């Protein structure tokens, strides 16, 4: 099977072989105390997850608390006991500026260290860069800086850390050559490539590369970036999006109902009330609603919207099980990838839809199905720019991944058993040092 990798719209950079991230931090609070999903404050930035009081907090995972888990491209990051680890593809230094794993990839977790200062509380994976948010509400980024995505301006900085301008920040999220952060006052600030309007500046001025506010947007409580599409969940439960989810092949151009706007526009979520959790994939996005149903919008060629069709929609639609079994309900978390979507249910089960064939779950299709191999799950993370793997955070604080392992994205060396012809792995655990 040929792996599916997304070539981004607009800037001509190839997204193959890059990232996914997890955060394991000693936070001293359990799931119920965290505010979590029950309070509607949990954040999944799709490819990047949110604050240290994330609903995915759980004791375990190498003696710490697993607070966030994110995927984008084919590298992975984690914070275990106050130490940042990364694994997977490292061709742009996105695992860590000084990682020495060989062959431009790390098949097992490698330590990423910072020189003193506040402790890291969140990580975000971009396509070819990564960022960390610290307890003093500052941020550092590392990896590729070809478009200023590290937040230090258009400075060549491959191989080092860049301290992000501005702040204070309370959440950070990364996409393809773009980074956005949620300010302490509810404003959103973005930097990097703006050729697709991903900075939310109201224009396509590619020279905008430093931290600047998203226009006409305030009261945000969560942000999420996919590849070149960004969305924010607001205090009133609405969702605004900007940038583009148009595909470069032209089969979902802006005039066909795609999101293509350099300034935030509201998403029509229907009558399900307030959105409580948000995720953005490569060309689509989904939200968990206060009634525990899910709403999805955007590109749908692989059935990633879950409504049983392959019809794309700029308005949110309701994922429904096949054969009249009704809509997905009881959702507490959502993860959007390039061609598929997975929702975590309140009982720890997982429902997925779209093209998730490379995860080896035994099913795939335009309607949701329950994944028999998964239980006791708290968070699902799929890569917005790569359809071939996914990682799941468990209630005991562990992480299990499934799918492609060509870049070491499984975090467990050579996994057995594996489909050696394509190097796909069955669901298995990541071992932290």
N, C-alpha and C positions, 0 to 999 in steps of 0.2 A: 504494500500500500504506500502510495506517495504521500508524504506529509504535506499538510496544508499550511503555508506561511503567507502572511499578508504583506503585500507591497503597498506602502502608504500612499495616500492621495497627496499630490501637490509638490512635495519636496524631492522626490526621487531617491530617497534613502531606502535601502533594503532592510526589512525587519527580521530576516532569518537569524536564528540562533542567538537569542538574548534572554529574557528574565521572569522570575516569580519570587515573592518575599514573605517571610514570616517574622513576627516579633514575639519573643518570649522574654518577659521582664518580671522581676520580683516586685509585684505590685501590692502585695499584702491585702488583697480583697478577693472574695470569691465571686462566683457568677451572679448570685442573687444580690450581693451588696454592690455590684458594679453599676447598677442602673440598667445595663444590658438591654436586651430586646424588649423586655416588659415595659420599660420606660420610654421606648421609642427613640432612644438617643444613640443606639449603636450605629456604627458607621462601617460600611464596606465600600471602599472606593472602587470596587470591581477589581481592577488591578491593584488598588491600594486601600488599605484599611486605616482605621482612624485612631481615635484617642485612646489613652491607656485605660479608660473605663469601658472599653469595647465589650459588647456582649459575649465575645469569644474568650474572655478571660477564664482560665481554668488552671487548677493547680496541677503540677506535673511537668513533663517535658524537660528533664535534666535539672530538676531542683528549682525551677522558676515558675513563672506564670506565662502561659501562652496567650498573649493579648491580641495580636493581629497576625494575619496571614494573607499575603498578596501574591499575585502572579502577573507577569507581563513579559512576553518573550520566553526565554528558557533559562533564567537564573533565579536563584532563591536566596532569601536573606532571613536571618533569625537573630533574636537577642535572647540568650540563655544565661541566667544568673548575672545579668549586667554586661555580658560579652556579646558583641555582634558577630554572627557567623554568616557566611554566604556559600552557595554552591551552584553549579551549573556553568553556563557559558560565561567566559570572562574576556572576550576579545577586545572589549573597550574598557576594561577595568571596572565593570559594573558589579562584580562580586566584592571586590575591595581593591583599593589602589595598589596595595603591596602584596596581594595574594600570589603565591608561587606554587601553583598546582600542576603546571605543565600543560602543553597542548592547548593553551588558551581556554581551559575549562577546569572546573573543580568538581570531581565526581562525588566528593564527600564534603561536609561542612568545613570551611576554613575560617579562622578568626579574622575579624576586622577590628582594629583597635584605634582609639582616638586619644589625643594627648590631653588628658585631664578634663576639667570642666564638668558640666552637668551630665547626668546619666541619660542615655538615649531612652525614649519612651515610645517611639513609633518609627517604622521604616516604610518606604514606598519604592516600588520597582517601576522604573520606566523601561522603555524598549532597550535602550543601551546606556542607561544611567540609573543611579539609585540615590535616595535621599534618606536622611534620618532627622527626626525631630527630637529635641532634648527637653529636659525638665525645666530649663529656664526659658522655654518657648523660642529658642533659636533653632536654626536648621543648617545642616551640612549636606552637600551633594557630592557625588563622585561618578566617574565614568566619562562618557563622551560629552563634549561641550561645543560641538560644531555649530549649534544654533543658540548658544547661551543658556541651555537648559539647566546648568548648575547654579544659576542665580548670581553669577559674578560678572556678568557682561560677556561680550564676545571675546573671551580670552582663551587661548589654547590651554587646557588644563587636564589633558588626559594623563592619568597616573598620579593624581593628588586629590586632596579634599578642597572644596570651595565653600566658604561660608556665605550663605544666602543673604542678600541684602534685605533690609527692612525687618518687619516683625513688630510685635510678637505674634507668633503663629501657634495654633492649637491643633491643626491637622495638616498633613501634606499628602499630595497625590501626584503621580507622574505618568506621562504618556509617551508618545513618540516625539522626542526633542522638545517636549513641553513639560512644565511643572506648574502646579497651582498649590496654594496654601490658603487655609482658612484662618483669617485674622481673629484675634481675641474679641474684636468688636462686631463679628458677624460679617465683615467684608471678605471678599475673595480676591487674592492677588495671584497673577500668573506671569511667567517669564519663559523665554525660549522662542521657538519657531511660531510665526503668526501667519504663514502663507495660507492656511485654511481657516483663519479666524479663531484659532484655538485659545488665544489669550483673552478673548472676550472684550477686546478694546474698542469694538465698534467699527473696525477697519481691517484691511489686509496688509497693513504696513509691516513688511518683513524686518524692518530695522528695530522694532520694539523687542528688546531682549532682556530687560531688567524688570524687577518686580514692579508691577503696575496694577491698579485696581480694575477688576471687571466692571464695566460700565453698568450703571442703573441696577446694581444688585446689592442688596443688603439683607440682613437678617438670615444669613445662611447658617445652617447647623451641621452640614455634611457636604463634602465635595467628592467627586469621583471622575477620573479620567480613564478613557479607554485607549485609543490610539491618537486620534485627532478630534475626538468628541469629548466634551466636558459637560457635567451636569452638577447642579447644586440642589440639595434639599433645603427648604426654607422653614422658618419657624411656624408658618401657618400650615405646613404639611404639603405645600405645593412643590413642584420640581421645575426648575428652569434649566435649559440646555443651550450650548453654543458650540461653535466649531463645525465640524462636518462628520457625518457617518456615510458619505457618498463613497462608493467603491471606485477604485481607479480604472476598472475595466469599462466603466460607463453603463453597467447594467442597472444601476440605481442612481441616476444622475440627480442633481439638485431639483430639476423641474419635475421629477417624478414623485415628489412628496418626501424626499429625504430632508434631514436637518442640515441646513447649510446657512449659517448665520454667524457673523462676527460679533453679535451682541446677544445676550440671553433672551430667550423666548420661552414662555410657559408651555408645559406639556399638558395636554388634555388627559386627565387620569380617570375620568368617569365618575361614578357615584359611590366609590368605595371608601370615601373619607380621606384622611390624611395619610401621606406616605411616611413610613417609619424607618425605612432602610433602603439603600440605593446601591446599584452596581451598574457600571458601564462596560460593555464589551467592545469589540472592534467596530461593529456597525449597528449595534442595538444596545438598549438599556432596559433595565427592569427595576421595579420598586416593590417592596413589601408594603402592604397597606394596613391601616389600623384594624381592619376586619380580618386580618391574617391571609387574605387572598393576595395574589400577585398581579401586577400589570406590567406589560412589556411593550416596547415600541421600537421602530426602526426597520432595518433590513431583515428579510425573513426567508431567503432562498433555501436555507437549510432547516427551516422550521424552528429557528431559535426563539420565536415569539410564543410558541407553544399553543397556538389556537387551532391546531390541526390543519393549517394551510401553509402555503409558501408565499402568501401575499404580504408584501411589505406595508407598513402603516406608520405614519407620523403621529397618529393618535394611539394611545395605549389600548391594548387588547388584553383579554382574559385568558390565560393558559388553562386548558381543559383536558382532562384525561379522555382517552378514547372510549368508545362504546357506551356513551351516556353515563359515565361514572362521575361526572361533575367537574367542577373547577378545583385547582390546587388550593387547599385551605390549611390553616394551622402553620403557615410559613413563619419562620423567625429569622431567616437569613437568605440572601440571594447572591449568586455568583454568575456573572456573564463572561463568556469567552468570545472567541472569534466566530465559532459556528454553533455553539451550544450554550445551554443555561442549566444550572442546578439550584434547586431550592432546598434548604434545610428545614425540616419540620420540627414541631415542638417536641415530638417523641424521640428525636435523634435520627429519624430516618431521612432519606434524601430522595427527591424526585428530580429527574433530569429530562431534558428534551432538546431537540435539534440534532445536529451531527456530533455525537459523542462516541463514535465507533472506535476510535483509537484508545479510549479508556478501558476497553475490554470488559464492559459491563453486560454484554450479551444482548442489549437492545439499543435501538436508536430510532428516531422518527420525529414527526412534527407534533406529536402529542406527548405529554409527560408520562413517565413510567417510574415506578419505584425501583430503586437500586438495591437488589437483594444483598449485595456484598457489604453495604454500608449501614452501620448503626452507631448510636452514641456519638453522633456528629454534631458539632456546634457551628462550624463555618465551612463554606465551600469557596474555593478560589480557582478560577479558570483564567487562562491567559487571554487578554483581548487581542493579542497579535499572533497567537499560535494555537491551532485547534487540537494539538496532539497530546496534551497532558493536563492533569488537574491535581490539586492537592486539597486535602480535607483535614480540618482540625477536629480532634476528638475530645470528648468530655474529660478524659484523664490528662489532657495537655499535650498528647502526642500528635504527630502529623503523619498521615499516610498519603502517598501519591500513587498515581497510576498513569500509564501511557508511555509516551516517548521518553527515551533515555540517551539519545545520541549525544547530547551536550552535558550529561550528568544531572539533568533536572530532577531525577528521582532522589538524589542525595544519599544513595546507598551503594555506590560503586557499581559493580556489575550485578544486576538483580537476577535472581533465579526463581522460577523459570522465566525465560525471556524468549520472545520471537526473534531469533537471531538474524533473520533476514531483514528486519526493519528495526530491531532493537526496541521493541515495545515490552513493557513490563506489567504484570498483574499488580493489583493494589498491594502496597507494602509499606512498612514504616521507615521513617527517616530517623537515624540515630545521631543524637547530639553528643559531643564529647563530654 
